[in-house]
Amino acid sequence: MSKISSFLSKVGHSYQIIFRVLAFIVALVLVVWQMPRTIKFKYEYQKMRPWQYESLYAPFNFPIYKTAEQLKLEEEASLKDFYPIFVYDANITKNNKVAMLQEFETQWNDAEKDKLENKEFLEKIYDTIENRGIIINVAATYDLKPESMIDVVRDRVVKTKSFRDFYTMKSASDFISDYLSNVDDDIDKTLINRLLLAYLNPNVVYSEDLTKQSEEQALAAISLTFGMVQKDELIISEGELITDEKYNIINSLRKEYDTMNSDNFFNRNINLYGQILVVAFVFLFLFLAIKLINPELLKESKSINMILVMMLLMILPSFIVLKHAPTMIYLMPLTILPMLLVTFFDSRIAIYIQILTLIIISLAVPNSFQFFVIQFMTSLFAIFILANKMSRSKYFFTSAIVFVVYVIMRITMALIFDGGMENVGWNEIGVFAMNALFTMLTLPLIFLFERVFGFVTYMTLLELSNTNSPLLRKLSSEAPGTFQHVMQVADLCEEALFAIGGNMLLARTGAMYHDIGKVKNPLFFTENQHGKYNLHEDMSYYESSQIIINHVIDGIEICRKYHLPEQIIDFVRTHHGTRRTEYFYQMELRENPGEEINEADFRYHGPIPFSKETAVLMMADSVEAASRSLQDKTEESISKLVDGIIDAQTKDNQFINTDLTFRDITTIKKVFKKKLMNIYHVRIAYPV
């Protein structure tokens, strides 16, 4: 029982590691599941260039496929003798004739003329025209000439006739007019003409279905192959020039690989086993790279999860495109990944992860070497542009550069492998342009990842550190003394982190909000008191202490009300750590000698700082506030103040959760002393 409890205890303490491992496993499964399951042809080759590999022999029997040009010529020849198909509709002819004769009976009222003779005359003209056929006027007949041939299905018999053999509605009308002009007056020409024009309708109707079906049958009869290569037959020797004939045979072998499937379970899935191994190695290298470059990322599940999600957002859609439209793979905006990574992490992480992502995608891409080189070079340009300074305009500029680099790299590949630019078409340029437009999705994706994973980017920090932001405007108007204090603290933090290394903008932004809770009760803090009266004089030391302590809790609530990121709120909650409100605690002891005082009532609730940035803020906040109370601001007094405050915080174990070294703390002290002396215009004492 104790062993089970011990095992469960270990699992409980290791749950974060377990979840991170599961995240990698889930990513691996998704990638392998969507990866095209085809045996990849391992050779890269170009027409009219030497074969760079060992002599190639046929691994199995395979047909030689006709080239696209050959198939196109055969299709044109096959369709040359192909005619559109029309159907003679006897029902239209019969029904209209019955209706016409009924209308004749109704409208006949000429007693002087022979009714039967007129009726027979009407039927004769109608039958003459309709039996020959009136062809329908549709789009399929627009380009037909009088001598053009068509196939007509009548009484289940197909006959080929010329287009001129049939009437159109116009020619039928002309025929009626001419015919009636030559008959005697015993015929009621007006009635006959009106009835014929009313009831004559096209009865030779175009059949799109039969035409399409016949066309497909004609094309299906064309053979896609014209020969066979036998197993072990020499295809091409090492160093031999790849002629048009050889190129076509090698392409035929490659096509067989692309379509190869087997009834044997192991052979059918042998490609799958290889994909599992290579993807597993890629994710292993991803883990090792992060551990080598930035091991801190492995401590946070959200960082690992975000990196994996970013990779999957590029890999899985790429595989879908490759399955359904492989020629459109360059439409995938793969440069979005390094642009996102360099925004949230750094350029080294971005480069390494992009390489691993491109390796996975290249496993399924035709001409994988060219694909990898083009994508990787374009990604490098995007990373270098965004690595130094980020702004929204930089992302739009990067999209433009991405398009330019894509075009240049495509031309470069064409010159190297094709020996010219004949294969570079405007359609490819259009695809690259669309790709560049899609990279503009980076900005909304940054916003999405910030909200989903709780990260904060350089651009967000710039916006938050703007003194015209709503919350900082509120602080400057309602607690102007505190506003001046936080601005001084922000400058100290920035200088210190510049010296020891760290996220200067994060620390500066956090410093500007660390005392935001004071806007709730600004007059209880000395920097906002303008007269001699102090509100704390009418309160107990315990009550005063609670108001001072609560400015941290109030600050957290205000920050969350204004939807500030958790990284900024961390500065609010940690800037006093678990220290005491020393003045009120000592005064309580002095006023109540011999009584037991609960020290916890005079301590901040914490937590203590956990990063360089939050630790530097604690130091800067205390040093700047204390320096205001110095009566004699000299080099010696400032130096003694800085050393005393920071040493006391170190002794109070406020920095044990950070990775600050003694060298860092010494450097921070020097920076603070120099900065404070500059602020108070202290002249450095030179040795005499």
BARO-350051 format. One line per 3 residues: for each residue y, z, x of C-alpha. Coordinates in pm, 1 decimal, padded with zeros to 6 digits. Each point is the difference from the previous one (the first is absolute). Last residue first. Layout:
<recs>
Y:Z:X  ...
</recs>
This chain:
<recs>
06513.4:-00336.2:04224.6  -00295.2:-00087.2:-00226.1  00096.0:-00203.6:-00309.4
00034.1:00173.9:-00334.3  -00044.3:-00259.5:-00272.1  00298.3:-00020.6:-00237.2
-00092.7:00082.0:-00358.3  00134.0:-00248.1:-00251.7  -00170.4:00174.0:-00294.4
-00202.4:-00308.3:-00096.9  -00052.6:-00103.5:00361.8  -00122.1:00346.9:00087.7
-00230.1:-00013.0:-00299.3  -00149.6:-00333.3:00112.2  -00060.3:00115.5:00357.6
-00161.6:00323.5:-00107.9  -00211.9:-00174.4:-00265.2  -00123.9:-00265.5:00243.9
-00089.6:00258.2:00263.3  -00187.7:00212.2:-00254.2  -00191.8:-00303.1:-00124.4
-00105.0:-00085.7:00355.3  -00135.1:00350.7:00055.0  -00187.6:-00018.2:-00330.0
-00151.1:-00337.0:00094.2  -00106.1:00130.3:00342.3  -00162.8:00300.1:-00165.3
-00198.1:-00247.8:-00208.9  00045.5:-00082.1:-00367.5  -00316.9:-00111.4:-00177.7
00079.2:00192.5:-00316.5  -00201.5:00260.5:-00190.5  00087.3:00280.4:00245.3
00372.7:-00059.0:-00044.3  00107.4:00298.9:-00211.1  -00208.1:00246.0:00202.5
00269.9:00276.2:-00011.3  00022.4:-00021.0:00380.6  00096.6:-00367.4:-00033.1
00265.1:00086.2:-00258.9  00136.1:00275.3:00224.6  00007.0:-00234.6:00298.6
00191.7:-00256.9:-00207.5  00262.3:00252.4:-00112.5  00049.8:00170.5:00336.4
00012.3:-00315.1:00209.7  00255.1:-00165.2:-00228.7  00222.2:00309.9:-00018.9
-00010.8:00065.2:00376.7  00097.0:-00359.5:00074.6  00280.8:00010.7:-00257.3
00132.6:00328.0:00141.5  -00016.4:-00122.9:00360.1  00163.6:-00337.1:-00066.1
00271.4:00170.5:-00196.6  00071.8:00041.8:-00369.0  00152.1:00345.7:-00024.9
-00020.4:00129.8:-00355.6  -00337.4:-00155.1:-00072.4  -00064.7:-00006.1:-00375.1
-00009.0:-00381.6:-00023.6  -00264.7:-00013.5:00273.2  -00241.6:00188.3:-00225.6
-00006.0:-00279.4:-00260.2  -00045.7:-00272.3:00263.4  -00276.7:00187.9:00183.8
-00193.9:00089.7:-00314.4  00007.3:-00350.3:-00148.6  -00067.0:-00167.6:00334.1
-00309.2:00210.4:00071.0  -00147.7:-00042.9:-00348.0  00082.0:-00371.9:00009.0
-00173.7:-00039.7:00337.6  -00314.5:00152.7:-00151.1  00009.5:-00235.0:-00301.0
00026.5:-00305.2:00228.4  -00257.1:00108.8:00253.4  -00250.9:00057.7:-00276.3
-00163.9:00285.4:-00193.8  00292.7:00234.4:-00063.7  -00089.0:00337.8:-00161.9
-00088.1:00011.7:-00369.0  00189.4:00201.2:-00101.2  00063.9:00277.7:-00253.7
00315.9:00129.4:00163.0  -00012.4:00367.7:00088.1  00213.7:00288.2:-00132.6
-00229.3:00113.1:-00279.0  -00293.0:-00029.5:00242.5  00150.7:00281.7:00211.7
-00066.7:00255.8:-00271.9  00222.7:00287.1:00107.8  -00147.5:00348.8:00042.1
00280.5:00253.5:-00011.9  00097.3:00203.1:00310.3  00344.9:-00147.2:00021.7
00111.2:-00181.8:-00314.4  00342.0:-00153.2:00073.1  -00092.8:-00094.6:00358.3
-00334.3:-00152.0:-00101.1  00164.6:-00199.9:-00277.2  00267.4:-00115.7:00244.8
-00271.8:-00116.5:00239.8  -00175.2:-00196.7:-00275.3  00326.5:-00147.7:-00128.0
00094.1:-00129.3:00345.7  -00349.2:-00121.7:00092.3  -00075.9:-00217.7:-00297.4
-00349.9:-00002.0:00141.8  -00193.5:-00295.9:00135.7  -00291.8:-00170.7:-00174.8
00116.9:-00357.5:00061.4  00376.5:-00027.9:-00040.0  00016.3:-00382.0:00017.5
-00350.6:-00034.7:-00144.9  00053.5:-00056.5:-00374.6  00306.4:-00223.8:00031.1
-00136.0:-00206.7:00288.9  -00323.2:-00058.3:-00192.5  00210.8:-00124.8:-00294.7
00099.7:-00295.9:00217.5  -00362.8:-00097.3:00066.0  -00076.5:00061.7:-00367.7
00227.4:-00288.5:-00097.2  00312.4:00072.4:-00210.0  -00037.7:-00046.8:-00375.1
00342.0:00147.0:-00097.3  -00167.5:00276.6:-00201.1  -00246.2:00042.0:00286.3
00284.6:00058.8:00242.1  00164.7:00247.7:-00238.2  -00322.5:00199.4:-00039.5
-00060.0:00013.0:00376.2  00359.1:00109.5:00060.6  -00024.9:00277.2:-00258.4
-00310.5:00129.9:00177.7  00182.9:-00001.8:00334.3  00318.1:00146.4:-00152.5
-00223.6:00277.9:-00132.0  -00003.3:00182.7:00332.1  00379.8:00046.6:-00000.8
00002.3:00116.6:-00361.1  -00295.2:00232.8:00068.7  00172.0:00152.9:00302.6
00313.8:00070.7:-00197.2  -00205.8:00176.3:-00263.9  -00182.0:00208.3:00265.1
00326.5:00084.9:00176.0  00139.9:00126.0:-00326.0  00283.2:-00186.0:-00162.3
00375.5:00046.3:-00048.2  00085.9:-00072.8:00365.1  -00222.3:-00310.8:-00007.7
00271.4:-00190.2:-00185.7  00220.4:00009.6:00310.0  00377.9:00028.4:-00039.2
00202.1:-00095.3:00309.6  00068.0:-00351.0:-00125.4  -00144.3:-00352.8:00049.0
-00370.4:00065.3:-00044.1  -00205.6:-00321.5:00034.1  -00118.9:00060.5:00358.2
-00078.8:00359.3:-00093.7  -00270.4:-00077.6:-00255.0  00004.5:00177.9:-00337.5
00279.8:-00234.2:-00110.6  -00235.3:-00300.3:-00013.9  -00239.7:00137.8:-00264.3
-00192.3:-00305.7:-00131.3  00147.0:-00232.0:00264.3  -00174.6:00214.8:00262.1
-00333.3:-00165.8:-00078.0  00113.6:-00309.5:00192.6  -00038.0:00193.8:00324.0
-00266.3:-00226.6:00158.7  00144.7:-00323.0:-00141.8  00201.4:-00131.8:00294.6
-00254.7:00143.7:00242.9  -00280.7:-00201.7:-00161.6  00202.8:-00319.5:00047.6
00070.6:00077.7:00364.7  -00362.9:00096.9:00066.0  -00132.8:-00317.3:-00163.3
00254.6:-00212.9:00187.8  -00089.3:00157.4:00335.1  -00375.6:-00044.6:-00033.2
-00116.0:00150.4:00326.8  00050.6:-00000.1:00375.2  00119.2:00296.2:00205.9
00357.0:-00117.6:00073.0  00060.6:-00214.8:-00308.8  -00152.6:00281.3:-00200.9
00263.2:00242.3:00129.6  00291.5:-00236.3:-00062.5  -00109.5:-00074.4:-00357.4
-00058.7:00364.2:-00081.2  00342.8:00105.0:00129.8  00173.9:-00274.9:-00199.3
-00185.2:00100.8:-00318.4  00096.5:00365.2:00056.7  00367.0:-00098.6:00017.9
-00032.7:-00199.4:-00323.7  -00186.4:00288.3:-00163.1  00281.9:00243.0:00083.5
00276.6:-00228.5:-00124.8  -00184.2:-00034.1:-00330.6  -00054.0:00375.6:-00016.1
00375.4:00052.3:00025.3  00062.6:-00264.2:-00265.2  -00230.5:00165.4:-00255.4
00079.7:-00153.8:-00338.9  00165.1:-00327.1:00109.8  -00196.9:-00068.4:00320.7
-00331.1:00109.8:-00155.4  00044.8:-00216.9:-00310.4  00087.4:-00298.5:00216.6
-00314.0:00074.0:00202.7  -00205.8:-00006.5:-00319.9  00150.3:-00321.0:-00136.7
-00025.5:-00203.2:00325.3  00341.5:-00066.8:00150.4  -00090.1:00191.0:00316.6
-00259.5:-00268.9:00078.3  -00295.1:00185.0:00150.5  -00214.9:-00077.6:-00304.4
00056.2:-00376.4:00027.8  -00074.2:-00003.7:00372.3  -00310.2:00212.8:-00059.5
-00120.8:-00246.9:-00260.8  00049.6:-00287.3:00243.6  -00190.1:00177.0:00278.4
-00292.7:00064.6:-00229.6  -00129.6:00303.1:-00190.1  -00364.6:00043.8:-00086.3
-00133.2:00162.2:-00316.8  -00309.8:-00216.9:-00038.0  00069.4:-00153.8:-00342.7
00380.0:00015.9:00002.2  00055.3:-00119.7:00355.1  -00277.8:-00256.6:-00039.5
00173.9:-00151.0:-00303.8  00344.3:-00013.4:00167.6  -00151.7:-00169.0:00304.3
-00183.7:-00242.1:-00231.6  00331.2:-00088.1:-00168.8  00145.3:-00085.3:00345.0
-00305.2:-00183.2:00136.4  -00007.0:-00239.3:-00295.7  00243.7:-00206.6:00206.9
-00308.8:-00114.5:00191.8  -00083.5:-00217.1:-00303.3  00296.8:-00225.5:00076.0
-00130.1:-00056.6:00353.8  -00342.8:-00098.1:-00135.9  00164.7:-00239.8:-00245.9
00181.3:-00167.0:00291.2  -00323.3:-00014.7:00198.5  -00172.8:-00170.5:-00293.7
00286.1:-00248.3:-00027.6  -00027.9:-00085.0:00369.5  -00372.2:-00057.5:-00056.2
00076.8:-00236.1:-00288.8  00248.4:-00182.3:00220.8  -00283.7:-00109.3:00222.3
-00116.3:00079.7:00353.7  -00311.3:-00211.5:00060.7  00188.2:-00281.1:00178.6
00172.6:00246.0:00232.5  -00172.0:-00099.8:00321.3  -00281.0:00076.7:00243.8
-00199.7:00168.8:-00274.0  -00090.8:00321.6:00183.7  00303.6:00077.8:00214.6
00270.9:-00198.7:-00182.1  -00126.7:00112.9:-00339.8  -00018.5:00362.9:00112.9
00361.3:-00016.7:00119.8  00114.6:-00163.0:-00325.1  -00167.6:00280.9:-00195.7
00157.4:00259.3:00232.7  00348.3:-00146.5:-00049.7  -00040.0:-00013.5:-00379.1
-00130.6:00356.0:-00022.0  00274.1:00121.8:00236.2  00274.5:-00150.0:-00218.6
-00144.5:00143.4:-00322.2  -00042.0:00347.6:00152.9  00356.9:-00016.5:00133.2
00130.9:-00048.6:-00354.4  -00205.9:00293.4:-00127.2  00126.1:00211.8:00291.1
00361.3:-00070.7:-00099.7  -00078.3:00124.3:-00350.7  -00155.7:00315.1:00147.3
00293.6:00051.1:00237.2  00243.4:-00016.7:-00293.7  -00175.5:00299.5:-00154.2
00052.6:00199.5:00315.2  -00219.0:00101.9:00289.0  00090.6:00038.9:00366.0
-00214.4:-00036.2:00308.3  -00349.6:-00090.7:-00122.0  00101.0:-00236.8:-00280.7
00058.5:-00314.3:00206.7  -00281.9:00074.5:00245.1  -00246.9:00058.7:-00283.4
00083.4:-00325.4:-00181.2  -00025.7:-00198.2:00324.9  -00336.9:00158.8:00074.0
-00125.4:-00086.1:-00349.3  00080.8:-00368.6:00052.0  -00191.7:00000.5:00327.5
-00296.0:00170.5:-00167.6  -00013.4:-00233.0:-00299.0  00016.2:-00320.9:00203.1
-00244.6:00122.1:00265.4  -00250.2:00133.5:-00254.1  00002.5:-00314.4:-00215.0
-00037.4:-00225.8:00302.2  -00298.9:00202.5:00116.6  -00149.8:00021.1:-00350.3
-00022.1:-00373.0:-00051.0  -00155.1:00070.1:-00343.0  00064.7:00358.5:-00114.6
-00277.4:00250.0:-00084.3  -00019.7:00201.4:00323.1  00373.6:-00059.0:00044.9
00071.9:00247.6:-00281.6  -00169.9:00286.8:00186.4  00159.7:-00088.1:00334.9
00340.6:-00035.8:-00169.5  -00024.7:00357.4:-00127.4  -00097.0:00133.4:00342.8
00293.5:-00177.3:00167.2  00238.8:00117.7:-00272.3  -00118.2:00358.1:00053.7
00075.4:-00018.4:00372.7  00342.2:-00160.2:-00034.8  00120.2:00233.3:-00277.5
-00124.7:00315.7:00174.1  00187.3:-00100.1:00314.6  00312.2:-00096.5:-00197.5
00040.5:00337.0:-00168.8  -00082.1:00182.6:-00324.5  00147.7:-00052.5:-00348.5
00216.7:-00306.9:00058.5  -00211.2:-00140.2:00284.4  -00301.5:00019.4:-00229.3
00169.1:-00170.4:-00294.3  00123.2:-00291.7:00211.6  -00339.1:-00016.1:00172.7
-00170.8:-00039.3:-00341.0  00255.3:-00235.1:-00160.5  -00073.9:-00248.9:00277.6
-00319.0:-00090.8:-00189.1  00195.4:-00189.8:-00265.7  -00301.2:-00193.8:-00137.8
00109.5:-00361.4:-00056.0  -00160.9:-00084.5:00332.9  -00338.2:00036.7:-00172.0
00076.4:-00294.1:-00231.5  -00267.5:-00230.7:00141.9  -00263.4:00259.5:-00088.8
00070.5:-00029.1:-00374.8  -00261.2:00193.4:-00202.5  -00200.6:00206.7:00248.4
00264.0:00003.3:00274.0  00267.7:00110.6:-00248.3  -00218.9:00290.9:-00114.0
-00066.1:00094.1:00364.4  00374.0:00004.3:00070.2  00058.0:00213.8:-00310.9
-00246.0:00258.5:00144.0  00136.4:00007.0:00356.1  00375.5:00042.1:-00052.8
00005.7:00273.2:-00264.4  -00305.7:00149.6:00173.3  00198.4:00051.6:00320.9
00285.7:00171.4:-00184.5  -00246.3:00223.0:-00187.3  -00166.2:00099.2:00328.7
00333.5:00088.7:00161.0  00105.0:00197.5:-00308.5  -00325.9:00193.4:-00010.2
00021.8:00090.5:00368.8  00358.4:00124.7:-00038.8  -00079.1:00185.5:-00324.1
-00293.0:00177.3:00165.0  00228.7:00162.8:00253.5  -00149.0:00139.5:00320.6
-00109.5:-00345.5:00114.4  00364.4:-00109.6:00012.8  00074.6:00265.5:00261.9
-00233.2:-00183.4:00240.2  00263.5:-00270.9:00055.6  -00099.1:-00264.0:00255.1
-00344.9:00116.7:00112.7  -00125.6:00150.6:-00325.9  00150.7:-00290.3:-00193.9
-00176.6:-00245.0:00229.3  -00331.4:00188.1:-00022.1  00007.0:-00003.1:-00381.1
00089.4:-00368.6:-00012.3  -00269.1:-00073.0:00258.5  -00252.8:00162.0:-00232.8
00143.0:-00201.1:-00289.4  -00052.9:-00321.2:00196.2  -00347.7:00107.8:00109.6
-00101.0:00059.4:-00363.0  00139.6:-00342.6:-00090.9  -00214.0:-00159.2:00274.0
-00316.1:00182.8:-00101.8  00035.1:-00054.9:-00375.4  00074.9:-00368.8:00056.1
-00312.4:-00041.0:00211.4  -00215.1:00157.7:-00269.2  00156.9:-00221.5:-00266.2
-00076.9:-00317.9:00193.9  -00364.9:00107.3:00009.0  00018.9:00026.2:-00378.5
-00158.5:-00326.7:-00105.1  -00229.5:00009.3:00301.8  -00124.5:00344.4:-00097.4
-00041.2:-00082.4:-00369.3  -00180.8:-00331.2:00057.8  00114.7:-00257.4:-00253.8
00253.6:-00134.8:00247.4  00361.4:-00108.3:-00017.2  00200.9:-00236.5:00220.3
00318.7:-00146.7:-00145.3  00231.3:00071.1:00291.8  -00273.8:-00061.6:00256.9
-00075.8:-00337.9:-00156.5  00370.5:-00084.2:00013.2  00005.4:00080.5:00371.1
-00291.0:-00237.5:00057.8  00184.6:-00274.3:-00189.0  00316.1:00072.3:00199.8
-00203.1:-00044.0:00319.4  -00125.5:-00337.8:-00129.1  00352.6:-00110.9:-00098.2
00144.3:00097.1:00337.2  -00278.4:-00187.5:00175.5  00086.6:-00318.9:-00190.7
00376.8:00039.9:00046.3  -00051.8:00063.3:00371.1  -00032.6:00345.0:00157.5
-00002.4:-00080.9:00371.2  -00305.1:00138.7:00181.9  00057.6:00304.7:00222.8
-00326.5:00165.0:-00105.8  -00213.5:-00245.3:-00192.9  00025.9:-00077.4:-00371.4
-00241.8:-00011.1:-00294.0  -00332.7:-00002.6:00183.1  -00284.1:00004.1:-00255.1
-00181.3:00334.3:-00013.2  -00036.3:-00027.2:-00381.4  00067.5:-00347.2:-00136.8
00344.8:-00130.0:-00089.1  00008.8:-00191.9:-00327.3  00199.8:-00292.2:-00139.3
00255.6:-00121.5:-00252.8  00115.2:00308.7:-00189.4  00221.4:00068.9:-00301.2
-00178.0:-00265.9:-00209.8  00209.3:-00157.1:-00273.5  -00177.4:00019.4:-00336.7
00206.9:00302.6:-00087.5  00314.8:-00215.5:00012.4  -00134.2:-00241.2:-00261.6
-00131.4:00282.4:-00214.2  00337.3:00175.4:00018.7  00177.2:-00318.3:-00110.1
-00239.2:-00042.6:-00292.5  00060.9:00356.4:-00111.3  00374.6:-00039.4:00036.7
-00000.1:-00320.2:-00205.6  -00232.5:00146.9:-00262.1  00219.9:00310.1:-00033.6
00328.8:-00191.3:-00002.1  -00114.5:-00228.8:-00280.2  00272.5:-00253.9:-00084.6
-00010.4:-00115.9:-00363.4  -00059.0:-00354.9:-00124.2  00077.8:00050.6:-00371.8
00378.3:-00018.0:00014.7  00133.5:00004.4:-00358.5  00058.1:-00267.2:-00267.5
00067.0:00175.0:-00326.7  00377.2:-00012.9:-00045.2  00061.3:-00326.7:00185.4
-00274.6:-00167.2:-00199.6  00128.5:00133.8:-00332.3  00359.7:-00110.0:00059.3
-00098.7:-00350.2:00117.5  -00230.5:-00056.6:-00298.2  00263.4:00123.6:-00247.1
00271.7:-00222.9:00143.6  -00224.0:-00301.8:00044.5  -00119.4:-00009.5:-00361.7
-00224.1:-00302.4:00051.6  00022.3:-00297.0:-00235.2  00309.6:-00107.6:00193.8
-00197.0:-00179.9:00264.0  -00105.0:00140.5:00339.8  00155.7:-00087.2:00340.5
00257.6:00278.1:00027.0  -00262.5:00256.8:-00089.4  -00196.1:-00072.3:00319.0
00303.5:00020.7:00226.5  00113.7:00331.0:-00147.7  -00349.9:00146.0:00010.1
-00051.4:-00104.5:00363.2  00333.2:00156.9:00100.0  -00100.4:00328.5:-00160.7
-00335.3:-00009.7:00181.7  00180.3:-00073.6:00327.2  00223.6:00302.4:-00053.7
-00279.9:00236.1:-00100.0  -00198.1:-00117.0:00301.8  -00272.1:-00253.3:-00047.9
-00303.0:-00025.5:00217.3  -00148.7:-00270.3:00224.9  00306.7:00027.2:00227.6
-00134.6:00322.7:00155.9  -00301.5:-00185.1:00133.9  -00348.6:00085.4:-00113.5
-00297.6:00191.0:00133.3  -00254.8:00085.0:-00267.4  -00170.2:00332.0:-00061.8
-00240.0:00018.8:-00294.8  -00030.2:00313.8:-00211.5  00131.1:-00193.5:-00308.2
00314.1:-00075.0:00196.1  00086.3:00155.7:00340.0  00274.6:-00196.7:00174.4
00029.9:-00025.0:00378.5  00334.9:-00125.5:00131.2  00110.1:-00289.6:00220.2
00357.5:-00081.2:00097.2  00106.8:-00360.4:-00064.4  00269.7:00098.8:-00248.9
00124.9:00269.7:00242.7  -00081.0:00369.2:-00032.7  00251.9:00245.3:00146.6
00106.6:00152.8:-00331.1  -00352.1:-00001.7:-00145.7  -00109.6:00346.8:00121.6
00331.0:00149.7:-00115.6  -00079.5:-00088.3:-00360.6  00047.2:-00304.3:-00228.8
-00320.1:-00038.7:-00199.7  -00176.6:-00333.5:-00003.0  -00017.2:-00191.3:-00324.8
-00342.3:-00157.2:-00041.1  -00150.1:-00345.5:-00052.8  -00163.5:00132.7:-00313.2
00328.1:00165.7:-00096.7  00206.3:-00318.4:00021.5  -00233.1:-00245.8:-00174.3
-00117.0:00263.6:-00248.4  00357.7:00074.2:-00112.5  00085.5:-00372.0:-00022.0
-00307.3:-00073.3:-00213.5  00037.7:00309.2:-00218.5  00356.1:-00097.8:-00094.8
-00106.5:-00356.7:-00077.4  -00284.6:00127.5:-00219.5  00246.4:00218.6:-00191.6
00248.1:-00282.8:-00033.4  -00266.6:-00235.2:-00140.6  -00121.7:00267.9:-00239.3
00350.2:00066.2:-00132.2  00080.6:-00367.4:-00069.0  00373.9:-00031.2:-00041.9
00218.1:-00020.8:-00313.3  -00087.1:00351.6:-00121.5  00159.3:00168.4:00303.8
-00049.1:00376.1:-00049.7  -00223.3:00107.3:00293.1  00114.0:00343.9:00129.3
-00291.5:00215.9:-00111.1  -00275.5:-00246.0:00073.2  00148.1:-00068.2:00344.7
00021.1:00377.1:00073.2  -00371.0:00024.6:-00075.7  -00062.2:-00293.2:00234.0
00197.5:00170.2:00279.9  -00181.7:00332.2:-00042.9  -00339.3:-00170.9:00027.9
00114.5:-00195.3:00307.1  00139.0:00311.4:00164.0  -00330.6:00178.3:-00043.3
-00206.8:-00285.0:00144.5  00212.0:-00072.6:00308.0  00054.0:00368.6:00083.5
-00374.0:00059.7:-00040.8  -00087.3:-00289.9:00229.4  00168.5:00162.6:00300.5
-00054.8:-00232.6:00297.8  -00015.3:00221.9:00308.6  00194.6:-00063.4:00321.2
-00115.1:00056.3:00360.2  00219.4:-00054.4:00306.9  -00152.1:-00240.2:00252.3
-00168.6:00069.6:00335.9  -00052.0:-00293.0:00232.2  00264.3:00125.7:00245.6
-00113.5:00359.2:-00055.5  -00298.0:-00046.8:00228.1  00203.7:-00174.5:00269.4
00265.5:00274.4:-00011.8  -00270.2:00266.3:00018.2  -00162.4:-00177.0:00293.1
00331.8:-00015.3:00187.2  00070.9:00368.8:-00070.4  -00346.0:00100.3:00113.1
00046.9:-00180.0:00330.3  00341.0:00160.3:00056.8  -00131.5:00346.8:-00081.4
-00274.0:-00049.4:00257.1  -00358.6:-00060.4:-00101.6  -00240.5:00282.4:00061.9
-00280.2:-00026.1:00248.9  -00303.3:00177.4:-00143.5  -00168.6:00301.2:00162.5
-00333.3:00074.7:00163.9  00008.1:00325.7:00196.5  00151.6:00152.8:00315.1
00137.0:-00343.2:00105.6  00067.0:00008.7:00372.0  00336.7:00072.6:00160.4
00044.5:-00032.9:00375.2  00180.8:00305.1:00137.5  00358.6:00052.1:-00106.3
00333.9:-00165.8:00069.3  -00061.9:-00330.8:-00180.5  00275.7:-00222.0:00141.6
00297.7:-00091.4:-00223.4  00034.3:-00305.2:-00224.9  -00037.6:00208.8:-00319.0
00034.1:00375.7:00036.7  -00255.3:00278.2:00031.5  -00056.2:00371.2:-00064.2
-00365.8:00105.2:-00010.1  -00155.4:00304.2:-00170.2  -00070.6:-00143.5:-00344.5
00011.1:00299.7:-00232.5  -00298.7:00090.3:-00214.8  00147.0:00058.6:-00342.2
00049.1:00319.3:-00204.4  00375.4:-00006.7:-00052.7  00131.2:00355.5:00057.5
00068.0:00181.8:-00328.5  -00281.8:00255.2:00025.1  00042.4:00035.3:00376.5
00366.0:00094.6:-00038.5  -00056.8:00232.9:-00294.8  -00290.9:00177.5:00172.2
00197.4:00050.1:00323.2  00300.9:00139.2:-00189.9  -00224.9:00243.0:-00188.5
-00159.6:00111.6:00328.3  00339.8:00052.5:00167.8  00122.4:00208.9:-00296.0
-00327.4:00195.5:00000.3  00060.0:00094.3:00363.9  00347.7:00121.7:-00092.7
-00137.8:00198.9:-00294.2  -00261.1:00166.8:00220.6  00261.8:00093.5:00260.5
00210.6:00158.2:-00274.8  -00300.0:00186.7:-00138.8  -00083.5:00160.2:00334.6
00072.0:00364.7:-00088.7  -00192.5:-00027.6:-00324.4  -00289.1:-00178.6:00171.4
-00019.9:00277.7:00257.4  -00001.9:00262.4:-00276.6  -00268.3:-00190.0:-00188.6
-00216.1:00000.2:00313.3  00055.4:00372.7:00057.8  -00083.4:00076.3:-00361.3
-00316.8:-00207.6:00026.8  -00095.6:00177.1:00324.1  00069.0:00339.5:-00160.1
-00235.9:-00086.0:-00284.3
</recs>
